Amino acid sequence: MAVGVLMPKVGITVESCVITKWYKKEGDAVKQGDVLFAYETDKASVEEEAKVDGTLIKIFAGEGDDVPCLTNVAVIGKEGEDYSEFAPKNEEEEETPEEPAKAEEKAEEKVEAPVVEVKRAEGEMIKISPRARSLAAKLGVDPALVAGTGPYGRIVSEDIEAAAKSGKVFTKAALGEAGAANATGTGIGGRVTVGDLANGATAESGVAEPEYVDEPLSNVRKVIARSMTTSLSTMAQLTNNTSFDATALINYRKLLKTKGEALGVNGITISDIIIYAVSRTLKNHRSLNAHLLDDKMRFFNGVHIGIACDTDRGLLVPTLFNADKMSLLEISKKSKEIIADTKAGKVSPDLLHGASFTVSNLGTMGIESFTPVINPPQTGILGLCATVERVRTVDGQITTYPAMGLSLTYDHRAVDGAPASLFLKELCTNLENIDLLLAK
């Protein structure tokens, strides 16, 4: 009995998915557990496995198709079995064959004359009439590539006109240059430019190497582009930069590394500690633990931290829900779990929404200050920066200390500069006294 293969509903917020790759083709035998195809939600990449044994007798959606969830994309059954009942209602009928006469007309329209290329011996003089030479310069045709049809093989104006219609044309600067025959034109009207000649044919094959390669944006990249554009074009974003003395933070991290394993609290990172401090500090700054929704503010009772992750598919932000109710160890374990799933493309789409505030860490890359972009409708995002040695004077003595930078971007429509600065000030105090914060 035939069984339909549905596009899964992988999250309550996901309405459709894009098929990125088919691993099986029509007619292939499949077993339960075989990967049939890969697909993308708006932010995650997932693989779908066969639920039954059989033959993949029909595929309804191809790679690149955006398919509504719970719609049949294929059918598994016995070879030759009827599958019509599984066909999506919106599946387009096959195109009606064109009338022979119209098909011939279209074929004639698409026929193009071949490029005219002539190989001449080195030093051989090109025979061309003065009129044809003038016309060649005007039309951008290289006479060296034109076969003459005039007396004794002379190139006449008709040859130049024919070459301009069917062969390569050049800019004035590129005319007569080496590599002309194999160059691909990227200039106006397909003209071969000097740049095309410089970046053109390789010495080994003589085949022109393209100057650039166009690749379509992935579905994830399109979503990121829309989100960033919306963020910057609809918000009044402002960034405050500060730093704090990271001595206590670094010392606590060292303690965890040396003695944490024995006590079962190993693996806690600097980022985990800062997320812990952020989740506690935000409780006193509700305007930053909120969403701005048109003409109203939504203030959250719990703190849901979005963790910016760099993945092969682009920037994704899974959510650590209720971080303010977690211990430091719980934050460390849960954040590692969702980050790993996000990078592997296995994270639930429901975890890619709902954050009330976001943390982005570029400090591991040596960035000392940056402007993080808010993920709407959130009102703030905190950037973690690199730690640098700074100098200060204490009781007349010059000393150095590790200073870690923080960059807070906030939506000035919802948060004024003073409240944003007070949040940063309290966060710095908490991080400089992390031992005391953990005791609360």
N, C-alpha and C positions, 0 to 999 in steps of 0.2 A: 504494500500500500504506500502510495506517494506521501511524502511529508514536506510541508513548506519550511523554508529557512527564513526566519524573520530577522529584520533589523532590530536588535535588542533595544529595550528601553532601559538605559543604564543609569538614569537619574531622573528625579522628578522635574528638573529644569531643562532636560534635553528633549527637543522636539524632533530633531533629525540628525543624521550622521552622514559623513562622506566616506565612501569606500575608497581606500587608498591602494589596496593590492589584493588581487585574487591569487591564492596559492593553488587552487584547483581549476580545471577547465571543464566545460561540458563533455560528458562522456567518461570522466574519470571515476574510478571506483574509490569510495571513501569509507572509512571506518569511524565508529564513534570515538571522538577525541581528536580526530584529525583537524588541523587548522584549515578552515575554508577560505577566510579572507580577513584582512585587517581594515579597520575603519577608525575615523576620527570623530570625536565629539567636538564641541567648540574649543576644548583645551586639552583633551586627552586622546591617546592612541591606544586602541584595544584590538585584540584578535578574537575572532569568533570560531568556535569549534563545532564540528558535526555532532548532532545529538543522536543520530542513528546510523546504521550501516546501510550501504546501497550504492547507487550510481547517481552522480550529479547530472540529472537529465536535462535541466534547463537553468540558465542564469538570466535573470530579468534586469539586473542593474550592473553597469560596468564600472571600471575604475574612474574615479573622479565624480561619479554621480552622487548628488545629495539626496538621500533617501529618508522619507519620514519613518519614525520609529514604529515598530510593529507592522511594517509592510513587508511582504514577501520579496526577497531578493533572489531566491533560487528554489529549486525543488530537488529533493533526494527521493529516489524510488527505484523501480526496475526499468531497465532499458526498454524504450518503446512505450512505456506507460503514459496514459493521458495525464497532462498536467494543467489543462486549461482552467480548472477551478481555482488554481493558485495564482494565476496571472493577475498582477495589480490592475485595478480598474482604470488607472490613468496610463496604462501601457499603450504607447502609440502603435497604430497599425503600420504594417510595412508599407513603404511607399509604392504607389502604383507605377508600374513600368511606363516610361515615356514612350510616346509614339516614335516609331523608327525615324520619321522625317525630322522631328524635333531633336532627337538624340544626335542625329548626324550633324544638324546645324550647330549644336553645342560643341560637338567634337571639333568641328571646323574652326569655331571661335577660339578654342583652346590651343590649336596647333600653332607653334612658334617656330620660326626658322632657326636653324642651328647657328651657333656662334661661328663666324668666319675666322679661321686662324690659318695663317700661312707660315711655313717654315722656310726661311731663306738662308743661303750660305752666308757665313760671316763676311762682311764687306760688300755684299751684293747690293748694287744700286737699286733703289725702288723707282720703278717707272710710273710716273703719275703726272697727269695734266695739271697745268697751273690752276685751272678752275676747280679741279678735284682737290688739290692741296689746300686751297682757300676754304673750300666747303668742309674739308676734314677738320681744320682748325676751328671752324665755327661750330661744328656739331660735336666736337670732342672725340673724333674717331682717329685711332692710330693707324696710319697707312700700312705700317709693317705687318698688320694682322689682316689686311684686305687682299683678296685675290682679284687681279685685274682682268676685265673682260674685253678691253679695247685691243687695238692692233698690237701684236707682239707682247701681249700680256700687260699692256699699259692700264693703269687704274684711271677710270673716268668718273665723272660726278655721279652717274647712276650706281656705280659700285659703292661709293661712299654713302649714298642715301640708303642703299640696301643694308650696308653694314651697321648704320646707325639704328635701323629698325630691329635687326636680328642679333647684333653682336654687342660687345662691350663699348661703352663710351667713357671718356676720361675728362678730368679737369685739365686745364691748360698746363698746370705744373706737372701733371703726371704723364702727359703725352710723351711717348718715346722712351720712357724710363725702363730699366731692366725689371723683369718679372711681370710685365704687363699681361702676358697671355694667360697666366694662372691666377691673377689677382681677382678677388671678389669685391665688387663695388659696394661701398656703404654710404656714398655721398648722395646728394640730391638727385633724384631720378635714377638711382642705381649707378651713378658715375664712380669710376675708380679714382681714388684720391692718392696723394703721395703717402699718406698714412697707411692706406691699404697695401701699397707696394712695400713699405718698410716692414709691415707686420704680416706680410703675405706668405708666399710659397716657402716651404722648408727645403733645405738643400737636398735631403735624402729623397723625398717623394715628389717634390715639385707641386704638391697639392696646397692650395691656399689655406692658411690657418685663419679662422674667423677672428675678427678684432675683439668680439665680445660674445657672450653666451646669454641668452634670455631664458630664465627659469620661472615658471609660474609660482606665485606665493602659495604656501600651504594654507590650509584652512585655519590652523592655529595662528599663523603669522597675520592673516587677515583680521582675526579677532583682536589680536594684540594691537594692530595698527588702528583699528576703529576705536578701541578703548583708550589708547594714548591720545589720539586726536580729540576725542570727546572730552577727555580729562583736561587737556591744555586749552581747549577752545571754549569750555563752559565754566571753568573755575577761575577764581581770583587767587592763584597760588603764590605763596611767599615762603622762602626758606630761611630759617634761623640756624646758624652754625655755632657750636660751642665745643668745649672739650672738658674732660675731667681727669683727675689724678687716678690712674688705673692701678696703683700700687697694691691696694687691698684686693682688687679683683684678680690680678695676676698671682698674688700670693695664695689666694684661696684656690685658684685653678691648679697651682703647683701642689698644694696639699691633696687635692682630689686625685691627681695623677700618681702621687707617691703612696698614698694610703687608702685611696678610694676603693680599689679592687678588694682589699681585705674586708672592707665593710659593706661591699655590694653596691657601691655608688660610683663605679668607674664609668668612663665614657662621657661625662658631663663636660660640655665645651663652654667657651667664653660666650658664644651666641646664646646657649641655653640659659646661662646666668642672666644675661641682659634681658632676654624675653621674660624671665621670671620677674625681674625688677620692673619692666615695662607694665606687665599685667597688674602688678600691685600699685604702681604709681598712677595708672590711668583711672583707677577707682576714684581718685580725688579730682579728676579733670574730665567731667562727663562730656564736654563739648568736643573732645578729641576721640572719645569712645562712642561715636555716633555716625549716623548717616544724614546727609542733607537731601531731603526729598521734596523738590519743588518749593512749596511754601510752608514746609514743616520740618522739624528736626525729630529724628528717631534716636532716643537715648537708650543704650543697652545696659541692662543690669549686670550681665556677664561680660567678660572681656574675651573676644574672639580674635586671636592674632593671626593675620595672614603672613605667611613666611615666603618671601620671594625666592624662587628657585630657578637657576639657570639649567635648562634642559636642551637636548638635541633638537627639540621642536620649537624652542623659544622660551620666553619668560613665563612661567606659570606660578600661581600663588595659592597653594593649598592652605586650608584654615585649621588652626589649632583651637578648637572650640573650648570655651570655659577654662582658659589658661589660668585665670585668677583663682580657680578652685583646685589646681594641681600643685603637687609638691615639685621641687626642682628636679628630682629624679624622674617623676612622671612626665614633666615637660620634655626632658631630655629624650626619654624613650619614645614618646608619642611623636615628637617632632622628627626624629630620625626615621620613624616608620613611614610617616606620610611623605617626607622628602624622598625616601627611597622609592616608594610607589609612584610618586610624581615623575621622577626621572626615568623610571622603567615604563611609564605610560599605563600603569595599572591603577592609578588613583581613582576613586569614585568621583564622578562629576559633581556630586553633592558637596564634596569637600573643597571644591574650587569656587564656592560662593559663600556669602554670609559673614565674611570677616568684618569686624568693626574698626580695625586698625591694622596697619601692615608694618612689618620690619624687613628692611633690605640690607644685606651685609656685603659691602664691597671692600671692607678693610683687609680681607685676606688677599686682595689683589694689590694692596699698597696704595689705595685711593685715600687721600687725606681729607678730602671734602668733596661733596657732590650734591646735586639737586634731585632727590628722588621725586618721581611723579606719582601723584595720588591716584589710587584705584577707586573711581567713583562707584557709589555715592559716599564713600568714606570721607572724613574731613581731615585726616592726617596720615602721614607715613614717616617712619623714622629710618634714617640711613646710618648704618654703623660704619665708621671709617677706621683707617689704620692707626696704630699706636706709634707715636714718635717721641723721641727724647726732647724735653724742653728744660730751660734753665729758669730758676727762680732764686730769690734771696730770702733766707730765713734767719732772723737774728744776726744780720750782717754777713752770714755765710752763703756763698753761692753754691747751690746744689742742682742736680738734675733729677727729673722724675719722668715716668712714662705717661704721656698724655694721649688719651684716646678721644678721637673726634666723633661728634654726633651731629647729624644734619636732619632737622625737622622741617618738613614741608607741610603747610596747613592751608586749608581753604579759608581765605580771609572773609568770605561771605558769612561763614559760620563761626569762625574763631578769630578773635582780635590778637594783636601782637603781644599784649601783656599776658593773657592767659596761656598762650603758647610758650612764652618765655618762662613763665612760672612752672609749667610742666617740665621743661628742660632742666630748670634749676633743681627741682625736687628729684628728678631722675638722677642727675649727677650726684646729688647728696646721697641718695640711696646706694648708688654704685660705689661711691667712695667709702661707704660704710656697709658693705654687703653682708658682713658677719652679723651686724645688728638687724638688718632687714630680714635675714633668714631666721632670726630668733622670734620674729613676730608671729 
